[in-house]
Amino acid sequence: MALTKLTKNLIDGTFGTEWVSTIQTSNFTAVAGKGYFVNTTSAEITVTLPAGVVGNEVIIQDYAGTFATNKVIFASNGSEKIQGSTDDYKCITDNASVNLVYQDATKGWTADNIETNRPPLVVSYLVIAGGGGGGGSNNGYTAGAGSGAGGFRNSFAGNNTGGGGSAESTLTLSAATNYTVTVGGGGTAGSTSALGGNGNDSVFSSIISTGGGGGGSAYASPPAPLSGGSGGGSTDYNNTPGSRVSNPIQGYTGGTAYGNVTANGSGGGGGAGAVGSNGGATSGGNGGNGLSNSITGSAVTYGGGGGGGQWLYSAASGDVNPGQGGTGGGGNAGTRGSYNGNNGTTNTGAGAGGGSAESTTSGDVVGGVGGSGIVILRYPSGYTISGLSGTTTTIGSDNITTFTAGTGNIQFN
């Protein structure tokens, strides 16, 4: 019997491999010790490999020379590995003969002409710029305005871009290629004679979110607020709010002051989700609300505008009405006795509050500092990111990497 088996193997020329004569034209599960002619003329075919025993072999032959057109895919048995990985693999070489050998539990099935069958590198992004700095006040007369939120750009399905825009298109990228990531810092605080500074841009690849507009200040030259991702609010010395970036749309405009006279409340900064409110006769306008986004798997609100400064007259007890920061981290305006504006929240791209004014005092009052931005990327879990440091979590078949500071290159590998 042993001689008969050896003679059969020599005749087959495979030394233990038994070839299946039926041409495989659909998905199938291979059996150890067998060879298969696989025809992918009509569609891709998945070969599920058997449970491995050291030294087992499976051979796959491209029957029609079409593996480059419709690939053959190799899937492991349960949690077993292929080439030391739990990923599926593929062969995309016409007329290839794939000789798979099972080595051990560490390496699993191996061959010299297969590669990882990863999905296309389609990346969803949330790119938020730094918020603007709040406007400063001359404490005796003119309140500083709230600043605008940083530009808010999103491509994650089911979530909007800032300013009422729909989700943008995702990016299809290439592995082992450098892509720039920059997390923009918040704008500087304004003073009596200096506007709040614009926030800094955040960047991912070709996507640029523009920093939020600084808030108007009392005696800046000119005192008009700045435009940005969302616009800063205005003071009564130049009652025109900062505009928003509109191409691509990224946020909303700021609010106006109560009037072109002193001793009135200033406008709130624009938010990613709403315009800044106008100031009142003594009250500051609220910052525009931010926008919720669930790219991380949980709904988080970013990009609130800063609250506009109030004007406090001597007969008042307590605060009249400091402008409140918009949802998503916007800074509140200054209060009686603590006139300086409040900062926007870090890593929300939020605007800062404006400085408030009181008739019985004098001196320079500063606005708050804008909140820094954030960059969040969601991509297939078959890839990892190297380069600029970020924090990565996994949800289902996706990785989510969050960058909270810095600038540099990343690669998907």
C-alpha positions as CSV (number, residue, x, y, z in Angstrom):
1,M,0.0,0.0,0.0
2,A,2.8,2.4,0.9
3,L,4.5,1.7,-2.5
4,T,1.2,2.3,-4.3
5,K,0.7,5.7,-2.5
6,L,4.3,6.8,-3.3
7,T,3.8,5.8,-6.9
8,K,0.6,7.9,-7.1
9,N,2.3,10.9,-5.6
10,L,5.2,10.7,-8.1
11,I,2.8,10.5,-11.0
12,D,0.9,13.5,-9.7
13,G,4.2,15.3,-9.3
14,T,2.9,17.0,-6.1
15,F,4.4,14.9,-3.3
16,G,1.2,14.8,-1.2
17,T,-0.9,17.5,-2.9
18,E,-4.1,16.2,-4.4
19,W,-5.6,18.4,-7.1
20,V,-9.3,19.0,-7.2
21,S,-10.5,18.7,-10.8
22,T,-13.6,21.0,-10.4
23,I,-12.8,24.6,-11.3
24,Q,-13.7,26.9,-8.4
25,T,-15.8,29.8,-9.5
26,S,-17.2,30.9,-6.1
27,N,-16.2,31.2,-2.4
28,F,-15.1,27.9,-0.8
29,T,-13.3,26.4,2.1
30,A,-10.0,24.7,1.3
31,V,-8.9,21.4,2.6
32,A,-5.3,20.8,3.7
33,G,-3.2,18.8,1.3
34,K,-5.2,19.8,-1.8
35,G,-4.7,22.1,-4.8
36,Y,-7.4,24.1,-6.5
37,F,-7.8,25.8,-9.9
38,V,-9.6,29.1,-9.2
39,N,-11.3,31.1,-11.9
40,T,-12.0,34.8,-10.9
41,T,-13.2,35.8,-14.4
42,S,-16.6,36.9,-13.1
43,A,-15.9,38.0,-9.5
44,E,-13.5,38.0,-6.6
45,I,-13.3,34.7,-4.8
46,T,-12.6,34.2,-1.1
47,V,-10.8,31.0,0.0
48,T,-11.2,30.2,3.6
49,L,-8.2,28.3,4.9
50,P,-8.5,25.2,7.0
51,A,-7.4,24.9,10.6
52,G,-3.7,24.7,10.5
53,V,-1.3,21.8,11.4
54,V,2.4,22.4,11.1
55,G,3.6,21.5,7.6
56,N,0.1,21.5,6.0
57,E,-0.1,22.9,2.5
58,V,-2.8,24.4,0.2
59,I,-2.1,25.4,-3.3
60,I,-4.2,27.9,-5.4
61,Q,-3.6,28.2,-9.1
62,D,-5.0,31.2,-11.2
63,Y,-7.0,29.2,-13.8
64,A,-7.9,32.1,-16.2
65,G,-5.1,34.6,-15.6
66,T,-7.5,37.1,-13.9
67,F,-6.2,37.6,-10.4
68,A,-5.1,41.1,-11.2
69,T,-8.7,41.9,-12.4
70,N,-10.6,40.1,-9.7
71,K,-8.4,39.1,-6.8
72,V,-8.5,35.9,-4.8
73,I,-8.8,36.6,-1.1
74,F,-7.5,34.3,1.7
75,A,-9.4,34.3,5.0
76,S,-8.1,32.5,8.1
77,N,-10.0,29.9,10.1
78,G,-11.4,31.7,13.1
79,S,-8.6,33.6,14.9
80,E,-5.7,31.8,13.1
81,K,-3.2,34.0,11.3
82,I,-1.9,34.5,7.8
83,Q,1.6,35.9,7.6
84,G,1.5,36.5,11.3
85,S,-1.6,38.8,11.1
86,T,-5.3,38.3,11.6
87,D,-6.0,40.4,8.5
88,D,-7.3,38.8,5.3
89,Y,-4.7,38.5,2.5
90,K,-5.0,38.6,-1.3
91,C,-3.1,37.7,-4.5
92,I,-3.4,40.1,-7.4
93,T,-0.9,38.6,-9.8
94,D,-2.2,37.0,-13.1
95,N,-1.4,33.3,-13.6
96,A,0.0,33.1,-10.0
97,S,0.5,29.8,-8.2
98,V,0.0,30.5,-4.5
99,N,1.6,27.8,-2.3
100,L,0.4,28.3,1.3
101,V,2.3,26.5,4.1
102,Y,1.2,26.4,7.7
103,Q,4.2,27.1,10.0
104,D,2.9,27.6,13.5
105,A,0.4,29.6,15.6
106,T,2.6,32.7,15.5
107,K,3.0,32.9,11.7
108,G,0.1,30.8,10.5
109,W,-0.3,30.3,6.8
110,T,2.4,31.9,4.7
111,A,3.3,32.3,1.0
112,D,5.6,34.6,-1.0
113,N,3.2,36.3,-3.3
114,I,0.3,37.4,-1.2
115,E,-0.4,40.8,0.5
116,T,-2.7,42.2,3.1
117,N,-6.3,42.7,1.8
118,R,-6.9,46.0,3.5
119,P,-9.9,48.2,2.6
120,P,-9.2,51.5,0.7
121,L,-7.8,54.2,3.0
122,V,-10.9,56.4,3.2
123,V,-10.5,58.9,6.0
124,S,-13.2,60.9,7.7
125,Y,-12.1,64.0,9.5
126,L,-13.1,66.7,12.0
127,V,-10.7,69.7,11.7
128,I,-11.3,72.6,14.1
129,A,-9.1,75.7,14.2
130,G,-8.2,77.7,17.2
131,G,-10.8,80.2,18.5
132,G,-10.2,84.0,18.4
133,G,-9.1,86.1,21.4
134,G,-11.7,88.2,23.2
135,G,-11.7,92.0,22.8
136,G,-10.4,94.3,25.5
137,S,-12.2,97.2,27.1
138,N,-11.5,100.7,28.4
139,N,-13.0,100.1,31.9
140,G,-14.7,103.4,32.1
141,Y,-16.6,103.4,28.8
142,T,-16.5,100.6,26.2
143,A,-16.9,96.8,26.6
144,G,-14.8,94.4,24.6
145,A,-16.6,92.0,22.2
146,G,-16.6,88.2,22.2
147,S,-14.5,86.4,19.6
148,G,-15.5,83.8,17.0
149,A,-15.0,80.1,17.1
150,G,-12.4,78.4,14.9
151,G,-13.4,77.1,11.5
152,F,-15.3,73.8,11.9
153,R,-14.9,71.3,9.0
154,N,-16.3,67.8,9.1
155,S,-16.7,64.9,6.8
156,F,-18.1,62.2,9.1
157,A,-21.4,61.0,7.8
158,G,-24.5,62.2,9.6
159,N,-22.8,65.3,11.0
160,N,-22.7,68.8,9.6
161,T,-19.9,71.2,8.9
162,G,-19.9,74.6,10.7
163,G,-22.1,77.3,9.5
164,G,-24.9,75.0,8.5
165,G,-23.1,73.1,5.8
166,S,-23.5,69.4,5.1
167,A,-20.8,66.9,5.7
168,E,-17.9,67.4,3.3
169,S,-16.4,64.6,1.2
170,T,-14.1,62.1,2.8
171,L,-10.5,61.8,1.7
172,T,-9.1,58.7,-0.1
173,L,-5.4,58.7,0.8
174,S,-2.4,56.4,0.2
175,A,-0.5,54.4,2.7
176,A,3.2,55.2,3.5
177,T,2.7,58.8,2.4
178,N,3.3,61.9,4.5
179,Y,0.3,64.1,5.3
180,T,0.5,67.3,7.4
181,V,-1.5,67.7,10.7
182,T,-1.5,71.0,12.5
183,V,-3.6,71.8,15.6
184,G,-4.1,75.6,15.7
185,G,-3.7,77.5,18.9
186,G,-6.1,80.0,20.3
187,G,-5.9,83.8,19.5
188,T,-4.3,86.2,21.9
189,A,-6.3,88.3,24.3
190,G,-7.3,91.8,23.2
191,S,-6.6,95.0,25.3
192,T,-7.9,98.5,25.2
193,S,-5.8,99.4,22.2
194,A,-5.4,95.9,20.5
195,L,-8.1,93.7,19.0
196,G,-8.3,90.1,20.2
197,G,-6.1,88.0,17.9
198,N,-7.3,85.6,15.3
199,G,-7.0,81.9,16.2
200,N,-4.5,79.8,14.3
201,D,-5.5,77.5,11.4
202,S,-5.8,73.7,11.9
203,V,-4.8,71.5,9.0
204,F,-5.1,67.9,7.8
205,S,-3.7,67.1,4.4
206,S,-5.6,69.5,2.0
207,I,-8.2,70.5,4.6
208,I,-7.6,73.9,6.2
209,S,-9.8,75.2,9.0
210,T,-9.4,79.0,9.4
211,G,-8.8,80.5,12.9
212,G,-11.7,82.3,14.6
213,G,-12.0,86.0,14.3
214,G,-10.8,88.2,17.2
215,G,-13.3,90.3,19.1
216,G,-13.5,94.1,18.8
217,S,-11.7,96.2,21.3
218,A,-12.5,99.6,22.8
219,Y,-9.8,101.8,21.2
220,A,-8.0,99.6,18.8
221,S,-7.2,101.1,15.5
222,P,-9.3,100.2,13.7
223,P,-11.6,98.8,16.4
224,A,-13.6,96.6,14.0
225,P,-13.5,92.9,14.9
226,L,-11.8,90.3,12.7
227,S,-13.2,87.8,10.3
228,G,-12.3,84.2,10.5
229,G,-13.8,80.7,10.7
230,S,-16.5,82.3,12.7
231,G,-16.5,86.1,13.0
232,G,-15.8,88.2,16.1
233,G,-18.4,90.4,17.7
234,S,-18.3,94.2,17.5
235,T,-18.0,97.1,19.9
236,D,-19.9,100.3,19.7
237,Y,-16.9,102.1,18.3
238,N,-17.2,100.3,15.0
239,N,-20.5,98.5,14.9
240,T,-19.8,95.9,12.1
241,P,-19.3,92.3,13.3
242,G,-16.6,90.1,11.9
243,S,-17.7,87.9,9.0
244,R,-17.2,84.2,8.6
245,V,-15.3,82.2,6.1
246,S,-17.8,81.1,3.5
247,N,-15.9,79.1,0.9
248,P,-15.8,76.5,2.2
249,I,-18.4,77.4,4.9
250,Q,-16.9,77.0,8.4
251,G,-19.0,79.0,10.9
252,Y,-21.2,82.0,11.6
253,T,-20.8,85.8,12.0
254,G,-20.5,87.7,15.2
255,G,-23.1,90.0,16.8
256,T,-23.2,93.8,16.9
257,A,-23.0,96.1,19.8
258,Y,-26.1,97.9,21.0
259,G,-25.3,101.2,19.2
260,N,-22.6,103.5,18.0
261,V,-22.3,105.2,21.3
262,T,-20.3,104.5,24.5
263,A,-21.7,102.7,27.5
264,N,-23.4,99.8,25.7
265,G,-23.0,96.1,25.6
266,S,-20.9,94.5,22.8
267,G,-21.7,91.7,20.5
268,G,-21.0,88.0,21.0
269,G,-18.7,86.0,18.8
270,G,-20.0,83.7,16.1
271,G,-20.1,80.0,16.8
272,A,-19.8,76.9,14.6
273,G,-23.6,76.3,15.0
274,A,-25.1,79.8,15.3
275,V,-24.5,83.6,15.0
276,G,-23.4,85.6,17.9
277,S,-26.1,87.6,19.6
278,N,-26.2,91.4,19.6
279,G,-25.4,93.4,22.7
280,G,-28.1,95.2,24.7
281,A,-28.1,98.6,26.3
282,T,-26.0,97.4,29.1
283,S,-25.8,93.6,28.5
284,G,-23.3,91.7,26.4
285,G,-24.5,89.5,23.5
286,N,-24.1,85.8,24.0
287,G,-21.7,83.8,21.8
288,G,-23.2,81.6,19.1
289,N,-23.6,78.0,20.0
290,G,-21.2,75.4,18.8
291,L,-22.0,72.2,16.9
292,S,-22.2,68.6,18.1
293,N,-20.2,65.9,16.4
294,S,-20.0,62.1,16.9
295,I,-16.9,61.1,15.0
296,T,-15.4,59.7,18.2
297,G,-18.5,57.5,18.8
298,S,-19.9,59.9,21.4
299,A,-21.6,63.3,20.7
300,V,-19.4,66.2,21.7
301,T,-20.0,69.9,21.1
302,Y,-17.2,72.1,19.9
303,G,-16.9,75.6,18.6
304,G,-18.9,78.0,20.8
305,G,-18.5,81.7,20.3
306,G,-17.3,84.0,23.1
307,G,-19.7,86.2,25.1
308,G,-19.7,90.0,24.5
309,G,-18.7,92.4,27.3
310,Q,-21.3,94.2,29.4
311,W,-21.4,97.8,30.5
312,L,-21.9,98.2,34.3
313,Y,-23.2,101.5,35.5
314,S,-22.6,102.7,39.0
315,A,-26.1,102.4,40.3
316,A,-26.4,98.7,39.5
317,S,-26.1,96.0,42.2
318,G,-24.5,92.9,40.9
319,D,-23.9,92.1,37.3
320,V,-26.2,93.5,34.6
321,N,-25.8,90.7,32.1
322,P,-22.3,89.5,30.9
323,G,-22.5,87.8,27.6
324,Q,-22.4,84.0,28.0
325,G,-20.1,81.8,25.9
326,G,-21.9,79.5,23.4
327,T,-22.2,75.8,24.0
328,G,-19.1,74.0,23.0
329,G,-16.6,75.8,25.2
330,G,-17.2,79.5,24.5
331,G,-15.7,81.9,27.2
332,N,-18.0,84.2,29.2
333,A,-17.5,87.9,29.3
334,G,-16.1,89.6,32.4
335,T,-18.1,90.3,35.5
336,R,-18.2,93.2,38.0
337,G,-15.0,93.2,40.0
338,S,-13.4,90.7,37.6
339,Y,-13.7,92.5,34.3
340,N,-11.4,90.4,32.2
341,G,-13.0,88.1,29.7
342,N,-12.8,84.3,30.2
343,N,-10.8,81.9,28.0
344,G,-12.3,79.6,25.4
345,T,-12.0,75.9,26.4
346,T,-8.9,74.0,25.2
347,N,-9.3,71.7,22.2
348,T,-12.8,72.9,21.3
349,G,-11.8,75.8,19.0
350,A,-14.1,78.0,21.1
351,G,-14.0,81.8,21.2
352,A,-13.2,83.8,24.3
353,G,-15.2,86.3,26.2
354,G,-14.8,90.1,25.9
355,G,-13.7,92.4,28.8
356,S,-16.5,94.3,30.5
357,A,-16.6,98.0,31.5
358,E,-17.8,99.9,34.5
359,S,-18.4,103.7,34.6
360,T,-16.8,104.3,38.0
361,T,-13.4,102.6,37.1
362,S,-10.7,103.1,34.6
363,G,-7.8,101.2,33.2
364,D,-7.1,98.5,30.7
365,V,-9.2,95.3,30.8
366,V,-8.2,92.3,28.6
367,G,-10.3,89.7,26.9
368,G,-9.9,86.0,27.2
369,V,-7.6,83.7,25.1
370,G,-9.2,81.6,22.4
371,G,-9.5,77.9,22.9
372,S,-7.1,75.7,20.9
373,G,-8.4,73.5,18.1
374,I,-8.4,69.8,17.5
375,V,-8.0,67.3,14.7
376,I,-9.8,63.9,14.7
377,L,-9.4,61.3,12.0
378,R,-11.5,58.1,11.6
379,Y,-10.2,55.4,9.2
380,P,-10.2,51.6,8.7
381,S,-8.7,49.6,11.5
382,G,-6.4,47.7,9.2
383,Y,-4.1,50.9,9.2
384,T,-2.1,52.5,11.9
385,I,-0.8,56.1,12.2
386,S,2.9,57.0,12.8
387,G,4.5,60.4,13.1
388,L,2.9,63.2,15.1
389,S,1.7,61.9,18.4
390,G,-2.0,61.3,18.9
391,T,-4.4,59.1,20.9
392,T,-6.0,56.2,19.1
393,T,-9.2,54.2,20.0
394,T,-11.1,51.6,18.1
395,I,-14.8,51.3,17.4
396,G,-15.9,48.4,15.3
397,S,-13.9,48.3,12.1
398,D,-12.6,51.9,12.6
399,N,-9.7,53.5,14.3
400,I,-10.1,57.0,15.6
401,T,-7.0,59.1,16.3
402,T,-7.2,62.5,18.1
403,F,-4.5,65.1,17.9
404,T,-4.6,67.9,20.5
405,A,-1.4,69.8,19.9
406,G,1.5,70.3,17.6
407,T,2.3,70.2,14.0
408,G,4.0,67.5,11.9
409,N,3.6,64.7,9.4
410,I,1.7,61.5,9.8
411,Q,1.7,58.3,7.7
412,F,-0.9,55.5,7.5
413,N,0.8,52.1,7.4
